[in-house]
């Protein structure tokens, strides 16, 4: 007896991060559930077979710009509300079943919010079987004729598979049949559970065409759930204790020698038909935890994982029995996962245990999202961050699939009603990110090096042997009893064997003769059979030699073909490497182009902003200049106005003071005259009457201009008047601008303003002001006594910040003529008392009064 072989779950060779590793993105599909009522608001629109668009529902807050943002999401394929279960299976799950038959692993899971149709997509309903029963049906339709007998494959406790010989398998089957109280009959097997009846119609049945006929297959199923981050076996037959019921025991995750994760102690049931497999599934489904919530009447409170293992081993060289070689045993696995839906407790109003369940469900889904984000970041950015698989039992169990142990596909189920808009947005973002994660493509592994078609050749040999035996009249295994009877009937008939007495010599000789004749016929037939067997053996040997020659020829051709296939594979790998490199470069070029466009846009926006600010600055500067000019003009006008007002008030005050002084002088003269007259009368001296002085003419004044001083000397008898005298500012060596308006009159006065180095102008201009440092304006006006008064308004010329010229007035000189007799006429003409003041006034020249006004320029804004 050979030692039973042991097979392990396949694993790719050690991870080597080379550029030649072929990777495929995670296949993400979207399925839209029909609305519950026709009048419900829909927020999802299917644009194409791969794109959907989300519309914000009415009443939702707008974005910052006040607009409602509509977003589009792309998938590998989108299935609308009218999609049937068979169409979904053909596109999503059928390739995974074909990979399972070809010793490749697969993972298919549904993802979405609660009440989006995940369980219906996975399980289905009577008449509309979901993905799980259709996968089982296709698997058994494909391997049905080549299934091994029960208990030939036996799972061990370390995620491996053992092969038993026929004797051990027969003993296991007898033990199983003896333990069953009611043995299963074909009639009882055909009677299915009414809840699972008519899941799949015969018209929708399908199978894989590329199944290796030289192998024997066996299917094992297991069913677990992840509840509150604990793993429970749904197929475990725990003893029922009505007095002290024990809660189900959680299972642990372990790692086998090939670093694959498995559930330790999980029940694995060997099934031989679709009905039996689905019956096992329904047995575990009844134990699964579900509850009624505000959003879903039958809400799954745990993540369910249905695992289908396919064990296969090749036949020996004769094609009769399974090859007892543990290295040739292969086990592939397909995991069908129904994830619990994410939910918001504010909507479900969960409390107590339901609240705890919802928290654990959301936490495990968040861990799955985090793992996908880290995987995508490691692949796109070249980092080597640790993926947090161990944070959740779901991600830890499927760690091998994301590391490259098989294909991964996800079906995103969405409910288009407006109430689920926010949750649907989060699901769409996760699905969009998952599509960017790439999984290493599993490598095809040959099962064995034996020639193909062994089972077929063995069957053909048996059929040919039976046909030859039939043609030669030989026995056939199917009709052994009939051939034996025909052979006995072909021998001579036995004579009557009744003996009349012991001395009967007639009957015994006849019987002996017949028996001898039958013996001779039997010897002839034996010789004929031996000769036929020898001929047949030679023919068989000839056929074997021809077959060996053909097999050698085929082996040579296959070796050549394999070499060419290797060349083609290398060329394809190189081509894919170059394509991937080209895509990477295109991606980088796109990123650089987008970055360049972004920088160009920023540059244009900054330039526009700079131009706008410069224009604003220019406008502000021009406005500021205009305002300064306007204010300077207002200041100048106000200053001139107040200068004139001050000058008027000073002149008026000066005239008033002079009049008061003159009145006092007159009174003193009169008093002097009275004193003189009274003194002379007492002594006897005569008093001579003075004559009234006449006003000197302008001609005389002009003739004696050189002899007259700037101010007349005071009379010896009167109080001296101290007038302010100072040197004129026009006596310096600076250049002056002499501004004499055309309206001024020429006066024949003795004192005339004579300014050397002066540029005479009738109107001031910037050209003349730029050449000089001083400015003087000749201004004439009528005084209070009717005489013409000339004012010389003087100032300094300086440059302004804007490049112009400005004048700051600093001094005013006044030239005024007075008539000596004017005041006496006004008072009392002809009175003798007023003649005493004539001596004080007759020798006075025209009075020149000088008043200084120091101007202050208005402070300019910097």
C-alpha positions, 0 to 999 in steps of 0.5 A: 500500500502506497503512502497517501500523498498530500497536496497544498494550496497553490502559491506563486513562487517567492515574491520578487519585485521585478518589472517582468511580473504581470499585473492586472487591476482589480475588476470593479463592476457596478450594479444598480438596484431598481427603485422600491417605488416609482415615485421615489427620487432617483439620484443615479443615472447610467450614462454608458455601459461603463459610466454612471452619473450622480445627481444631488437630490433636492434639498441638498446643500450646494457647494461654495459656489452655490452650484450643485456638483454632478459627479461621474464614475467609471467602472469596468462595466455597469449593470442597469436595473434590467440586468438579469442574473445570468448576464451578471454571471457571464461577465463577472463570475464565469471567468473565475470558475474557469480559473478555478478549474485551471488551478487558479484562485479567485475572490469575488465580493459584493460591496455597498450600503445596507439594502443595496441588493448585495445578498440578492446578487450573491444568493438570488431567489427561486427562479433567479439564482445568484452568483453562488448557485450558478458558480456551483452549477457550472463547476459540477457541469464541467467536472461531473464525468471526471469526479473522484469517488468520495473520500479519495481526497481527504482534507487535513487540518493544515490547509492541505489535501491528502490522497487515499487509496481505494481500500481506505476510501472504501472503508471511509464510505462504508463508515459514513453509510453506517453512521447515517440513520437514513441512507440517501437514495437517488430519489431522495437526492433529487427532492430538493429543499423548496427554498432552493428549488428552481434556482437555475433553469436547464436552459441557463446551465453552462460549463467550461470546455477546457477541462483536463480529462486526465485528472480526477476532481473533488469539491469541498465547501466551507461556510464561515461568517465574520461577526463583531470581528470574530470568525464562526463556522456556520457548518459546525454541528455542535451538540445541542444542550437544552439545559446549558446551551453553549454559544458557538466557538470562534475560530482562529486564523492560521498560516500554512507552510506556504504562507497562505491564511486559512481558518483553523478547525473549519468544517469542509464538506465534500459534495458531488452535485450542485444540489448537495452543495447548495443544500450545505450552503443553505444549512449554514445560511440559516445560522447566519446572523440577520436582523431587522433595521429601519433601512432593511428588513433582513439586514446582514449583521456579519460578513459571510464567506463561502469557500469552494475548494477544488482538489485535482490529481492526475491519473497514472500512465494507464489512465485507470487510477489516481497518481499517488504523488503528493507533488502532483496534487493541486488545490484551488479555491474560490471565495464568494464573500457577501460583505455586510452593508455600511450604515449610519446609526443616525438613520438606522437608529440602532441601539445596544447590540445592533449599534455594536454590530454596526460599529464593527461592520463600519470598522472592518470596511474602513480597514479594507479601504485603508488597505486598498489605499496603502496598496495603491500608494505603494504601487504608484509611489514606489513606497514600501509601507506596511499594509494593515491586514491584521487590523480586521479579520476580513482583510487578514483572511484575504491577505494572500489574494491582494498579494497576488494569489489569484484574481480579485473582483468586486461588485459595487451594489448601489441603491439609486434612491436619494436618501442613500446619496451621501453613503453612495458617494463614499462607496463610489470613491472607494470603488474608484480608488480600488480600480487603481490597485493592481494584483499580480497575475497567477502563473499557469502551472503544469500538473504533470509530465505524463502524456495527455489523453490517457483516460481517453486511450484507456477507454478506447482500448476497452471499447476496441477489445470488447468489439474485437471479442464480439466479432470473434465470438469471444466473451464480452464483459457485459454478457458473460452469463449469456456467452457461457450459456451459449457455449454450453449449448454448443457442446454435444448433448448428453445421452440419457443417463438412467441405468436400468441395472448395475450390469447395464453396458449400453448407457455407460459407454455412450456417456463416456463417448459423449464426454470424451467428444465434449472434452475434445471440443473443449480442448479445440476451443481452448486452443482457439482461444489461446491462439486468438489471445496470442494474436490479440496480444501481438496486435496490442503490442503492435498498437502499443509500439505505434502509439509509443512512436506517435507519443514520441513524435508528439512529445518532440513536437510539443517540446518544439512548441513549448520552446516556441511558446517560451519565445512567444511568452518572452516576446509578449513579456517584453512587449508588455513591459515596453507597453507598461513603460510607455504607459508609465511615461505617458502617465508621467507626461500627462502629469507633467503636462497637467503640472505645466498647465497648472503653473501656466494658469497660475502664472497667467492669473498672477500676471493678470493680478499684477497688471490689475494691481499696477493699473489700480496703483497708477489710478491711485497715483494719478488720483493722488496727484490730482488731489494734491494739485487740487488741494495745493490750488485750494491752499494757494487760493486760501493763502492768498485770500488770507494774505490779502485779508491780513494785509487789509487788516494790517493796513487798516490798523496802521492807518488807524494808529497813524491817525491817532498819532497824528491827532495826538501830534495836532493836539500837542501842536495846538497846546504848544501854540497856546503856550507860546502865544500866552508866553509871548503876550506876557513879555511883549514879543510879537508872534508871527503867523505861520503860513499854511504849507502847500503840498509839494508837487510831484515834480518837486518831489521828483527833483528832491528825491535824491535829498529825501530820506526813506522817512522824514526826520521828526520835529524837535518839538514833537515826540519822535516816531520810530518807524521800522527800517530794514534793508530790502530783500531785493538788494541781494545778488539773486536773480528775480522774476519781476512780475508787473501786470499790464494793468499797473500805472506808472507813478512819478514818485521819487522812490521807484523799485529798482531790482537788478538781475531781474527778468520782467514778465507780465504773466508768470511762467515755468520757464522764467521761474526755473531760472530765478530764485526770487519772485516779486509781484507789483500790485496796485490798489486804492488806499482809504484816502483815495491815493494809489498804493503799490505793494511789492509782494516777494517770495522764494522760488523752489522746485516741487516733487512733481518737477514743477515750480512753486513760490513761497511768499515771505515779505510785502513792501508797501509804497504809498503817497500822502497829501500834507493838507488832506487831513486839515481840509477834512477837519476844519479848513481856515481855523488858526488852531490847526496851523500848528501842525504844518511845520511837522508835516511839510517836510515829510516825503511819501511814507514807505511802510514795510510789513513782513508776512512770513508765509508757510508753505502747505505740507505736502503728503509724501 
